[in-house]
Amino acid sequence: MSKKKRGGAVAIKPEGSWGNVWSHRELYLMLLPGLIYLVINNYLPIGGLVMAFKQFDYSKGIFGSPWAGLKNFKFLFATRDAAIMIRNTLGYNAVFIVLGTVLAIAVAVIMNELRNKSAQKLYQIFILIPYLISMVVVSYIGYAFLSTDAGFINKSLLGGQRLNWYMTPKYWPFILTFIYLWKTFGYNSIIYYATVIGIDTSLYEAAVIDGANRWQSLWHVTLPGLRPTIITLTLLAIGRVFYSDFGLFYQVPMDSGLLYDVTTTIDVYVYKGLIVLNDVGRSAAAGFFQSICGFLLVMAANLVVSKLDKDSALF
Amino acid sequence: MKKFVAVLLCVLMMLSAMIPAAMAEDMVTVSLYIPTLAPYTEEAIQKVQAAINEHLAENYGIQTKLVYIEIGNFEQAANLAMTTPELDITCYFTDGGQLANYVRNGQLIDLTDRFEAAPDEVKSVFTEAELKASSMNGKLYGFVRKYQYGGYETVVMNKDIVEEMGIDAASIDSMDKLGEVLYQVHEAHPEIYTLVPQSSKDMTWIRPYIRSVGLTTFGFLNNADHGELTDTQIKSMFETDSFRDFCAYTNKWYNDGLIMADAISNTREGSDMVTAGAAFATLHNADIDPLEMFYPNTVTGGIIVDPMANCADIGNLQFGISSNSAHPDEAFTLLCALYTDAKLHTLLSFGIEGEHYVLNADGKAEYPEGMTAENEPYGGFTASATYPNYLLNPVRATATVDDYAATVAEWDDSVRVPAAFGFFYDTSDKGDFVAAYKNIEEKYRDVLLTGTVALDDVLPAIQSELTAIGFYDVIADMQAQLDAYLAEQA
């Protein structure tokens, strides 16, 4: 038995891990609902991945259905659409990660420079609103801008020119990137802003005493302070580079056939292909492929980070 | 005293909840999944369900639970429910290959033996063609909705403009004549859309200019105007003459500004735009009931494509029993009753007499006074197309015929059925191919049908993509099987 002083009295604390749990039982009790949720929502479904290797028969259930080996994975690579959808998925995600990070950091730094607290809160609300809007609503906002006959861009900015945006693929990588950044930068910048305000102000004071201007303070104090957050968020984003925002790539372009070459990502292809088949085995295979690729990428990226800066690695 | 009253109330509440439960305890409840084509309030559904259950308890010793799901989400919701015993009977649409999917995935029970053992009253409901349309590999998997087969292609026009310009609506019986009128209207009314898609970016629903074959979504034959229905040469949709001709018209009209520029990103119903005066016309598919009945302030043109049907038309909506149903026998009892019991079917589709509909002096059904399609709480009256056998219902007051059953029988006899009818092509090992084909079809179909691009500009790319997924090999195999089938039939 170990002894611990608590409020002047001597408390007896049981030793061992269970003893430790018991002594913090209130905290563990508070943890329990979240833990149960995590197990039910995040861990139990992992067992369902077995469906990726099954010829799923509704009447036989998951475990009664016959094994299909790797057959369910074939459809993802059966056509030349495979190269297009993988290119689009990885390409857009790479652009989103780089530009999204730069923009979010820039906004976080600018917010930190604001001295008027009321204005600061107001700006935070405004930049966060797009994140809360459903992608279906965003698609209609986009349509209001891009409609050939009545869109704001054609009517007002192009002087009545009838440019058919939904038929012209070359614009859509930029449109989709713009919409993604508009929708997400507010949320991401708040995460960076929370880190920025946590940087020790004495570092800035020291920089000023040393004669640093704002840019130098930014470069030598703020960005190094943000580095762990940037690395963590980037690693998490890398884990999802084989996924895409279905609404962004399906709803916003209004599922226009002429845009498929620049809007088909793995998720969109799987949805369109499987909606006609009701085949959960193939859906599970696609999800399995995305998860495994994401997992391997995170492991690889974390390995690189740990070689360069061990303290910044996730594990 | 307060405690005593509180306890007493609790006991009474528990008893009141338990008594009906105990009464229904001995009876099996069969769920019935139906898509909604009109608004239904939860209160109205519960009332109708209670009335149906009273009738079912008296006559069949079973109960039902009505599950209405918005039509856009129906297939996904039903698929999910079919993984559990929650769903017993569901309807499904076959024009997207759903029957083949359900059979391949083991989602429906085989009804063959049950149907063989069913009373003659049930067997006599279905024609041989209807039984074929819901069968695969010689096994019966569902019952088709009793409805007229197929339809004809026509045009729905804004009444005000038709009257203002003195247009002879009935004379518009070809795409050429439609084009003449569209150009006149475009000149007189450049401020509105001249022609809009029937729904969203779908230029016309039933696509009577092509016929899918073998209950697949990828093999097509020319339509009646471009060859007899005896045509049995399977092609891709994009390579049929009838598809080419249709797209030639729409492409010219699109380039001349007659079709709305945003056709491929449109999200509105064509009939809504025509009714509201935002558009002059939309192509439409019609059958027995005149379209003016459904769309106010419109006039319907003549017949542009004659009535015809394909395999999917005959059974385009079917009702089957989920293989995970916990009560398949009771589900079959209810399914049969839905096709033979007029009182049950009228309750299910029209609702409660006096509350959701009334019978007039002629015995025809109409809305109760003060009610319309917009405010009637049980939408079945306007959505009879989604119920199993509307021929059992009283004729509606707005109908143009007195005897639906006789008219439908006459209609079905007049509708031409393709020679390939009854042929089934097994796609159970072609899932990868079907998924790949679907992506190609969706990429090109609507942009071509709306005339947004010219077929000749993209046909080489389409053919190259079809070749890459092995389309022509599949078609060759399908053709060989169809030829063998036809030889056997002969």
Interface residues (C-beta under 8 A of the other chain):
Chain A: F56 D57 Y58 S59 K60 K74 F75 A78 T79 R80 D81 Y140 Y143 S147 T148 D149 R162 N164 Y166 M167 M254 D255 S256 G257 L258 Y260 T264 Y269 K272 G273 L274 I275 V276 L277 N278 D279 R282
Chain B: E75 Q76 N79 M82 T83 G96 G97 Q98 N101 Y102 N105 G106 Q107 I109 K201 T217 M260 A261 D262 I264 S265 T267 S322 S323 N324 G431 D432 F433 V434 A435 A436 K438 N439 E442 K443 Y444 R445 D446 V447 T452 V453 E465 A468 I469
